[in-house]
Amino acid sequence: MPQLNPNPWFFIFLFSWLFFLIIMTKQVMNHLFNKEPKLKNTDKPKPEPWYWPWT
């Protein structure tokens, strides 16, 4: 039964996980975090005075 022989499958499993953990992690992180986060503006705008046409 060749499917129970772990010799070739273990190395395929090991190299695929190493590929995903080492190489793909860098590419995904570069894609996701390529921009600096922007700070929110904390200044509140001054309110405009209301205009009452009937006064």
C-alpha positions in Angstrom: 0.0 0.0 0.0 2.0 3.0 -1.2 -0.3 5.6 0.4 0.9 4.5 3.9 4.5 5.1 3.0 5.2 8.4 4.7 8.5 9.0 3.0 7.5 11.1 0.0 4.3 12.5 1.6 6.0 13.8 4.7 8.5 15.9 2.6 5.7 17.3 0.4 3.8 18.2 3.5 6.8 19.8 5.2 7.9 21.8 2.2 4.4 23.1 1.5 4.1 24.3 5.1 7.5 25.9 5.0 6.5 27.6 1.8 3.3 29.0 3.2 4.8 30.0 6.5 7.9 31.7 5.2 7.4 32.9 1.7 3.7 33.5 1.5 3.5 35.3 4.9 5.9 38.0 3.7 4.0 38.5 0.5 0.6 38.7 2.2 1.9 41.1 4.9 3.4 43.3 2.3 0.1 43.4 0.4 -2.0 44.1 3.4 0.1 46.7 5.2 1.6 48.7 2.4 0.1 52.1 3.6 0.5 54.0 6.8 -2.6 54.5 8.8 -4.0 58.0 8.8 -4.9 59.8 12.0 -8.4 61.1 12.4 -8.8 64.8 12.4 -9.6 65.9 16.0 -10.4 69.6 15.2 -14.1 70.3 15.3 -15.5 72.7 12.7 -16.9 75.9 13.9 -20.7 75.9 13.6 -22.2 78.3 11.2 -24.7 80.8 12.6 -28.3 80.2 11.7 -30.1 82.5 9.4 -33.7 83.2 10.3 -35.5 84.8 7.4 -38.6 85.9 9.4 -36.7 88.0 12.0 
